[in-house]
């Protein structure tokens, strides 16, 4: 395990110096966009620096496969980025379908998009069954009994998972 912040900083600096160009190229090939690739490469190294000690996977000894390690961290960030992009495009398409008189102001649009992204991040952090129950209830409007039938679980489990999801929502509320 990394024993001090300065050791972690040196490890990340070494990874950055030796592999930043490769990682940015790897991301550019997947995104087709140099600007987004540069941002995600930078975010990858920031993630390494901000991950709590003991959870980053960095050790006092050099990594055996530093590029595989960086690619794993970057893939997670890339998936989050692509999911946020998809969410934003879906939202913008829904806005475009609205009559102009009903469209929210640009400020409201930004607030709504930020709320959607926060909700998406919260849902991503939930266990799969909890997420499924929450979405079926709050997005699809199903009753708990219908959710239980849809997911093949007991009503008691649906209630427990919904309570867990709501507790997460409350914890994340400003």
C-alpha positions in Angstrom: 0.0 0.0 0.0 1.0 3.6 -0.5 2.4 4.8 2.8 2.2 8.5 2.4 0.7 11.2 0.2 4.1 12.2 -1.1 4.8 8.6 -2.2 1.4 8.5 -3.9 2.2 11.8 -5.6 5.6 10.5 -6.9 3.9 7.3 -8.2 1.3 9.2 -10.1 3.9 11.7 -11.4 5.9 8.8 -12.7 2.8 7.2 -14.3 1.9 10.6 -15.8 5.3 11.2 -17.2 5.7 7.7 -18.7 2.1 7.0 -19.9 0.1 10.2 -20.3 0.7 10.4 -24.1 -0.2 6.8 -24.6 -3.4 7.1 -22.4 -4.5 10.2 -24.3 -4.0 8.5 -27.6 -5.9 5.4 -26.4 -8.8 7.6 -25.3 -8.7 9.6 -28.5 -9.1 6.5 -30.6 -12.2 5.5 -28.6 -13.8 8.9 -28.5 -12.7 10.3 -31.9 -12.2 13.7 -30.2 -8.8 15.0 -29.0 -10.3 17.5 -26.5 -12.5 15.0 -24.7 -9.6 12.5 -24.7 -7.3 15.1 -23.1 -9.9 15.9 -20.4 -10.5 12.2 -19.6 -6.8 11.5 -19.5 -6.3 14.3 -17.0 -9.4 13.1 -15.0 -7.7 9.6 -14.8 -4.7 11.0 -13.1 -6.8 13.3 -10.9 -8.8 10.2 -9.9 -5.5 8.4 -8.9 -4.5 11.4 -6.7 -7.9 11.8 -5.1 -8.7 8.1 -4.4 -8.4 7.4 -0.7 -5.2 5.7 0.4 -5.4 1.9 0.1 -8.2 2.0 -2.5 -6.2 3.3 -5.5 -4.3 0.0 -6.1 -1.0 1.9 -6.2 1.7 0.3 -4.2 5.2 1.2 -3.1 6.5 -1.2 -5.7 6.1 -0.2 -9.3 3.0 -1.5 -11.1 3.7 -4.6 -13.3 1.2 -3.5 -15.9 0.8 0.3 -15.6 -1.0 0.8 -18.9 -3.6 -1.9 -18.1 -4.1 -0.2 -14.7 -4.5 3.2 -16.3 -6.8 1.8 -19.0 -9.0 0.2 -16.3 -9.4 3.5 -14.4 -9.9 5.4 -17.7 -12.6 2.9 -18.9 -14.7 3.6 -15.9 -14.4 7.4 -16.5 -15.1 6.9 -20.2 -18.2 4.9 -19.5 -19.5 7.6 -17.1 -18.7 10.2 -19.7 -20.5 8.4 -22.4 -23.5 7.7 -20.2 -23.7 11.5 -19.3 -23.4 12.3 -23.0 -26.3 10.0 -23.8 -28.4 11.4 -21.0 -27.8 14.9 -22.3 -28.6 14.0 -25.9 -31.8 12.3 -24.8 -32.8 15.4 -22.7 -32.0 17.8 -25.6 -34.1 15.6 -28.0 -37.0 15.8 -25.6 -36.6 19.6 -25.3 -36.5 19.9 -29.1 -39.9 18.1 -29.3 -41.5 20.6 -27.0 -43.4 23.6 -28.4 -41.3 26.7 -28.0 -43.7 28.2 -25.5 -43.3 25.2 -23.2 -39.5 25.0 -23.4 -37.7 25.9 -20.2 -35.3 28.8 -20.1 -31.6 28.1 -20.7 -31.0 28.5 -17.0 -33.8 26.0 -16.2 -32.4 23.6 -18.8 -29.0 23.6 -17.2 -30.5 23.0 -13.7 -32.6 20.2 -15.1 -29.6 18.6 -16.8 -27.5 18.9 -13.7 -30.2 17.2 -11.7 -30.5 14.4 -14.2 -26.7 13.9 -14.1 -26.8 13.8 -10.2 -29.7 11.3 -10.3 -27.8 9.2 -12.9 -24.7 9.2 -10.7 -26.8 8.2 -7.6 -28.5 5.4 -9.6 -25.1 4.2 -10.8 -24.0 3.8 -7.2 -27.0 1.6 -6.2 -26.9 -2.2 -6.3 -28.6 -3.5 -9.5 -31.8 -4.8 -7.7 -32.3 -1.5 -5.8 -31.8 0.5 -9.0 -34.3 -1.6 -10.9 -36.9 -1.3 -8.2 -36.4 2.5 -8.0 -36.6 3.0 -11.7 -39.6 0.8 -12.1 -41.4 2.7 -9.3 -40.3 6.3 -10.0 -39.8 6.4 -13.7 -42.2 3.7 -15.0 -44.8 4.4 -12.3 -45.4 0.7 -11.4 -46.9 -0.3 -8.1 -44.8 -2.3 -5.7 -46.9 -5.4 -6.5 -46.3 -4.9 -10.2 -42.6 -4.5 -9.6 -42.5 -7.7 -7.5 -44.1 -9.6 -10.3 -41.9 -8.0 -13.0 -38.7 -8.8 -11.1 -39.8 -12.1 -9.7 -39.3 -11.1 -6.0 -41.4 -10.7 -3.0 -43.3 -7.6 -2.1 -41.3 -7.3 1.1 -38.0 -7.2 -0.9 -39.4 -4.5 -3.2 -40.3 -2.4 -0.1 -36.9 -2.9 1.4 -35.1 -2.0 -1.9 -37.2 1.0 -2.4 -36.5 2.2 1.2 -32.8 1.7 0.5 -33.0 3.8 -2.7 -35.0 6.5 -1.0 -32.4 6.6 1.8 -29.7 7.2 -0.8 -31.7 10.0 -2.3 -32.1 11.7 1.1 -28.4 11.4 1.8 -27.5 13.0 -1.5 -30.1 15.8 -1.3 -28.6 19.3 -0.7 
